[in-house]
Amino acid sequence: MAALAVRVQMCRRCPLGQNRTVAVPGEGPVPCDVMLVGEGPGAAEDKTGRPFVGRAGQLLRRLLREEARLDPEAVYITNAVKCRSCIQKDGKTVDTPPPLSCVEACSTWLRHQIELVRPKAIIVVGAVACRHLLGLPIGEAHGTAVRLHGQPACYLPIYHPAAALRDPARMRDFVHGMKGIGLWLDLNPDVRRYAHQYTAREVKCP
């Protein structure tokens, strides 16, 4: 995974690589029972090189603990694209959904990550990741457990925390989705929920 992260930092497969501060490959134990795939880095992530550390990411990590009863440090966290997608609007830099061409360009990295992590469950966060991984709109898939033919991992789609912060109704859905992840984990006690359950060899890997 560390070698893959170096390749991601060197990647220029799409226009997003031209204006980023740093790429954000992902972080967490490898291999890992639970993987989380979001949309792409925002401003805080582009600055730090870590996924889900801005306002939306802090909400996600808090509700993973409180509602899903899942330690974020026991999850390999990444995104569908590894570089920030943004535009200039009214003198400000505004995050935008990554273009489909960029999601497709980054798909090789995500596929390799899934192969290395070997997750039993993949939490799919938001519309972009849901459409890319499952071919479904998030409004249709949210809160369900999806099995794809020939794939060992169970997919658990939820709304994006950024959408939850903008809309109280989405916040309710987001919380319910997190509770649903917790219930799924209760039904699958072999899936590790805490960082201390991983061995020294399963190191945190940027």
C-alpha positions in Angstrom: 0.0 0.0 0.0 2.9 2.4 0.7 4.3 1.8 -2.8 0.8 2.5 -4.2 0.5 5.7 -2.3 3.8 6.9 -3.8 2.4 6.2 -7.3 -0.8 8.1 -6.4 1.3 11.1 -5.4 3.0 11.0 -8.9 -0.2 10.5 -10.8 -1.2 13.0 -13.5 -3.9 10.9 -15.3 -6.5 13.6 -15.1 -6.7 17.4 -14.7 -7.3 17.2 -10.9 -3.6 16.3 -10.5 -2.5 19.7 -11.9 -3.8 22.0 -9.2 -3.8 19.8 -6.0 -1.6 20.6 -3.1 -1.1 16.8 -2.4 -2.9 13.7 -3.4 -4.9 11.9 -0.6 -4.4 8.1 -1.1 -6.0 6.9 2.1 -5.2 5.6 5.6 -6.0 2.7 7.9 -4.9 -0.9 8.7 -4.0 -3.1 5.8 -5.5 -5.7 5.4 -8.7 -4.5 7.1 -12.2 -5.8 7.6 -14.0 -2.5 6.9 -13.2 -0.1 4.1 -14.8 3.3 3.6 -14.9 5.0 0.2 -16.0 8.6 -0.2 -16.1 11.1 -3.0 -12.9 13.0 -2.9 -10.7 15.3 -0.8 -11.8 18.8 0.2 -9.8 21.8 1.3 -8.6 20.3 4.7 -7.7 17.0 3.1 -5.9 18.7 0.2 -3.8 20.5 2.8 -3.1 17.7 5.2 -3.0 14.6 2.8 -5.4 12.8 5.1 -9.0 11.7 4.2 -12.1 13.0 6.0 -10.5 15.5 8.4 -12.5 18.6 7.5 -15.9 19.5 9.0 -17.8 16.8 7.1 -15.0 14.3 7.9 -15.2 15.1 11.6 -18.9 14.5 11.6 -18.4 11.2 9.8 -15.7 10.0 12.2 -17.8 11.0 15.3 -20.9 9.2 14.1 -18.9 6.1 13.2 -18.0 5.9 16.8 -21.3 7.0 18.4 -23.9 5.4 16.1 -22.1 2.6 14.2 -20.0 1.8 17.2 -17.1 1.4 14.9 -13.6 2.8 15.6 -12.5 5.0 12.6 -8.9 3.9 13.3 -10.1 0.3 12.5 -11.3 1.4 9.0 -9.3 1.9 5.8 -10.6 5.3 4.6 -10.1 6.5 1.1 -12.0 8.2 -1.8 -13.1 7.5 -5.3 -10.7 10.2 -6.5 -7.5 11.1 -4.7 -7.2 14.8 -5.6 -9.4 17.8 -4.8 -12.1 18.8 -7.4 -12.9 22.5 -7.1 -13.6 25.7 -9.0 -13.2 29.4 -8.5 -16.6 31.1 -7.8 -17.0 34.7 -6.6 -13.4 34.9 -5.6 -13.6 31.7 -3.5 -12.5 28.1 -4.1 -15.5 25.9 -4.0 -15.5 22.1 -3.9 -17.4 20.4 -6.8 -18.2 16.7 -7.6 -15.3 15.2 -9.5 -16.0 14.7 -13.2 -16.8 11.2 -14.3 -13.6 11.1 -16.4 -11.6 11.7 -13.3 -13.4 9.1 -11.3 -12.7 6.6 -14.1 -9.0 7.7 -14.3 -8.7 7.0 -10.6 -10.5 3.7 -10.6 -7.3 1.8 -11.1 -6.0 3.1 -7.7 -9.2 2.2 -5.9 -9.4 -1.2 -7.4 -5.8 -2.0 -6.2 -6.6 -0.6 -2.8 -9.6 -2.9 -2.5 -7.4 -5.9 -3.5 -4.8 -5.0 -0.9 -7.3 -4.2 1.9 -9.5 -7.3 1.3 -12.4 -5.8 3.2 -15.4 -7.8 4.4 -17.5 -4.6 4.2 -17.2 -1.4 2.2 -19.0 1.7 3.5 -20.0 3.7 0.4 -20.3 7.4 1.2 -22.2 9.6 -1.1 -23.6 9.8 -4.6 -20.3 9.7 -6.6 -18.9 6.6 -4.8 -22.3 4.9 -4.9 -22.7 5.4 -8.6 -19.1 4.3 -9.3 -19.0 1.2 -7.1 -22.6 0.0 -7.3 -24.1 1.7 -10.4 -27.0 2.9 -8.3 -28.2 6.4 -7.2 -27.5 7.0 -3.5 -31.2 7.8 -2.8 -32.1 4.3 -3.9 -29.2 2.5 -2.2 -28.9 4.4 1.1 -29.3 2.3 4.2 -29.3 -1.1 2.4 -26.7 -3.9 2.3 -25.7 -4.7 -1.2 -24.0 -7.8 -2.4 -22.5 -7.9 -5.9 -22.1 -11.2 -7.7 -18.6 -12.6 -7.4 -17.5 -10.1 -4.8 -16.9 -11.1 -1.2 -17.4 -7.7 0.4 -20.8 -6.4 1.5 -21.5 -2.8 0.4 -23.1 -0.4 2.9 -24.2 2.8 1.2 -24.9 6.0 3.1 -25.4 9.7 2.3 -22.4 12.0 2.4 -21.8 13.9 5.6 -21.5 17.2 3.6 -25.1 16.7 2.4 -26.1 16.0 6.0 -24.6 19.3 7.1 -26.6 21.2 4.5 -30.0 19.5 5.0 -31.6 18.5 8.4 -33.6 15.7 6.6 -30.3 14.3 5.2 -28.8 14.5 8.6 -31.6 12.3 10.0 -31.0 9.9 7.1 -27.2 10.0 7.7 -27.6 9.1 11.4 -30.0 6.3 10.5 -27.6 5.0 8.0 -24.8 4.9 10.6 -27.1 3.1 13.0 -27.8 0.6 10.2 -24.0 0.0 9.8 -23.9 -0.8 13.5 -26.7 -3.3 13.3 -25.0 -5.0 10.3 -21.8 -5.2 12.4 -23.8 -6.8 15.2 -25.0 -9.5 12.8 -21.4 -10.1 11.7 -19.3 -10.4 14.9 -16.3 -11.7 13.0 -15.8 -8.2 11.5 -13.3 -6.3 13.7 -14.6 -2.9 15.0 -11.6 -1.7 17.0 -8.0 -0.7 16.1 -6.6 -2.8 19.0 -7.9 -5.9 17.3 -5.3 -5.6 14.5 -1.8 -7.1 14.8 1.4 -5.1 14.7 1.9 -6.3 11.1 -1.4 -4.7 10.0 0.1 -1.2 10.3 -1.5 2.1 9.5 -0.6 2.8 6.0 -0.7 6.2 4.2 
